[in-house]
């Protein structure tokens, strides 16, 4: 197999059924592509309480600066109902100009193209005047505990330093060249539990319905809007995702009610200031007796769920400019610089170096019949190659 062919690279990776947390040979397959190009490889297994052990790969070509990192993951989500696939999800079947398989776009395709681009770069120019590393985890689609975070800490601990990073997640909504992601909104999740007094619905004066308190509290979370957005980000958005009382009886006032919410926030906020705002809104709403006349403040508890994913915005013009120029050269499109979408491992990398995301069209990721266009795979490889040529020629040594 020649690692300069992104389609062959991707087919080999798809055939590894690396559903989180299983590796199924995916990292060894990637190693076999990289080591003939001169990369040295480190495999690191990390584990933690109540989470599966995860195999990770760090590979580096060169020993000087500037140092470019490519980050990504070989783990994939489950295929779902395999009988519903037009082609088996781990066969890497090619039909009608497309390659089918779980992970084709999210994100084995991005890895396959970057490896092909590096192979072409080395063939055309020799080893770069600097270094290229790949930081690849098997835990992005899972808890994200034993993957990128720990691999970054390990690499930095042994002296690795980076000048820029590309994350190869699928970023384009419709066509290759549509969008470069230069930041991500933060994410904060919480759960509210309101305690009431259970009773018969015919005797409400003997009970205290927690839903009468929870209703104005949820309204206070969503109104007024948290902000109007910034130059780089859309308005902060809070969504209530569950409301539950666990009550199967129609004639019983429940004893408690719970609601969960998630906030995707822009750079108006930090995790700390947003938590303070939510607490203030809930405290005020807990004293609202509009639905509970004559009663005191609601008895409630607020629990923060999981860690905060911080908001970030990359402003490194050398990194952004090189990718923007590469995209325009190959596709003749002017890519939008976007901060839309969910979180990614870029939220961890931004603490170590400037980072942007650019990859394939993502319209089939996580779906039945996930697939990537063969032309897009070649196009992305050319974009990555053009980026490498620009970035290494312009980044100070």
KAFENDA-V409301 format. One record per backbone hydrogen bond with DSSP energy under -1.0 kcal/mol. CO is the residue of the C=O (numbers start at 1). NH is the residue of the N-H. If there is no record, write none. Layout:
BEGIN
co: {CO:CO}
nh: {NH:NH}
END
This chain:
BEGIN
co: {2:5:6:7:8:9:10:11:13:16:17:18:19:23:25:26:27:28:30:31:34:34:35:40:42:44:46:48:54:56:57:58:59:60:61:66:67:67:68:69:70:71:72:76:80:81:82:88:89:93:95:97:98:99:101:103:103:107:108:109:110:111:112:113:114:115:116:117:118:119:120:121:122:128:131:132:133:134:135:136:137:139:147:148:149:150:151:152:153:154:155:156:164:165:166:167:172:175:178:180:181:182:184:186:187:188:189:190:191:192:193:194:197:199:200:203:204:208:209:210:211:213:214:215:216:217:218:219:233:237:239:242:244:251:253:255:257:258:259:260:260:261:262:263:264:265:266:270:271:272:273:274:275:276:277:278:279:280:281:282:284:285:286:292:299:301:303:309:312:316:317:318:319:320:321:322:323:324:325:326:327:328:336:338:344:345:345:346:348:349:349:354:356:357:360:362:364:367:370:372:373:374:375:376:377:378:379:380:381:382:383:384:385:386:387:388:390:391}
nh: {5:9:10:11:12:13:14:15:16:18:19:76:22:26:29:30:31:32:34:35:37:39:38:60:58:56:54:51:46:44:136:42:134:40:132:131:163:164:133:166:135:168:137:20:82:84:85:91:102:100:98:374:95:372:104:108:109:111:112:113:114:115:116:117:118:119:120:121:122:123:124:125:126:130:68:61:70:59:72:57:74:144:151:152:153:154:155:156:157:158:160:159:69:356:71:358:362:178:336:338:357:314:312:265:309:263:305:261:303:259:301:257:208:253:203:206:207:197:212:214:215:217:218:219:220:221:222:223:230:264:262:260:258:201:199:196:194:244:192:241:242:190:239:188:237:186:269:274:275:276:277:278:279:280:281:282:283:284:285:286:287:288:298:295:195:193:191:187:184:320:321:322:323:324:325:326:327:328:329:330:331:332:180:182:347:348:349:350:351:352:353:165:167:181:172:365:367:370:101:99:377:378:379:380:381:382:383:384:385:386:387:388:389:390:391:392:394:395}
END
